[in-house]
Amino acid sequence: MRILITDGNERAALAAARSLVCAGHSVGVTADSRVSLAGVSRGVRPHPLTTDPLTHPADYAAELASITRQHGTTVLLPMTDASLEAVLEHRSVLPAGVVLPFPDLAIYRAASDKGRLLTLARDCGFAVPETRTIATPGDCDVTLPEDYFPAVVKPHRSVVTAAGIRRKLTVTPVADAVECRRALAALPAAAFPVLVQRRVSGLGEGFFALRWGGRTIAMFAHRRLREKPPSGGVSTYRESIPLDERLAGPGLRLLDALDWQGVAMIECKREHETGRQVVMEINGRFWGSLQLAIDSGVDFPALLVRCAAGERVPGHRDYRVGVRSRWFWGDVDQLYLRLKARGARLRALLDFFRVSPRRDRSEVWRWSDPAPFVVETLQWLGLFTPRRVDATSRNTAVPIVSAPSSGVP
């Protein structure tokens, strides 16, 4: 089959591209630059893209549609919230033969609504964080007790439309009421209602599933071992774990309640004191640590494409437990932040250099496909930044320019 993957600078795009090339598919990757992490992977055909899905979602979908026609695409795989929502909203512009193996826009947006998710997740058996909802910008002067902090300020959706322009919003950690009010004041009106959630102390764990035609095709679970920043963020080092019923049971019920179609990640924290699985959010797309699932034996991209092709795919439950995956340059950033904090520096160094060749896998580096790691390394060192492609330069060679490091200061 001919597969087109978007957002070529995402690590999930690289993992999906490698998986699908290995499965024998013809794979194209789009990016807003001529050189991208997934676009330089072995066997991949890169497609420069000129349109931003946040600022011009309709134009973005139309440009993708044009590329799918040129590529003869049969399956389209958007990799980020911005690209997926743009394509779901304007999927009518895609050629008739292109399969978009994701839920419809209404279901996707229901899963992306963090406020609604809390109620639904609770009904399905998850615990939920202690939450105060700030309904409008006028309610930002709400007084929270000092023992409510540390907390996080979480817009009800990751992508919102403000002044006619879509914006990508992030979760903001706050240490006290002053920081909380400042974070709330910085948000656009479209971000509201905003959730202020008391921080949950526990290990980050994730439940991953592929659901198709009302059936659960595949499941997987992992635990975050290190995150960037260390206080909580994107995982840099993680490990496959068994499917605990306290995680998988509510997770399957939640996806069933949403009538989900496609892949999804349900992010939780296993609370230290109680062992409860406290739900954080659901991502209705491929996730950053996708390579770990593939290395452990659950090839979500290949399975999803088989489903999209109309195959009757048998259920996939078994995988290797204890496999670890490391995003090297992200882990270097994590080490730097721990050393900068002047805490247990020796422990931070020992953790970083404690590597087991038997069970550890590098997320980006592969002997059989070294180019993505080379590109990422040069970008991290600030020696190379692929210039964005615009409509007038699509057929022009793109020079390599120096830029500030994308790694730590």
Beta strands, then each sheet from edge to edge (+ up, - down):
strand 1: 2-5
strand 2: 26-31
strand 3: 44-48
strand 4: 75-77
strand 5: 131-134
strand 6: 151-155
strand 7: 159-162
strand 8: 165-168
strand 9: 172-174
strand 10: 194-198
strand 11: 202-212
strand 12: 215-228
strand 13: 234-240
strand 14: 262-271
strand 15: 277-283
strand 16: 324-326
strand 17: 360-362
strand 18: 385-386
strand 19: 400-401
sheet 1: 3+ 2+ 1+ 4+
sheet 2: 5+ 10- 6+ 9-
sheet 3: 7+ 8-
sheet 4: 15+ 14- 11+ 12- 13+ 16- 17-
sheet 5: 18+ 19-
end
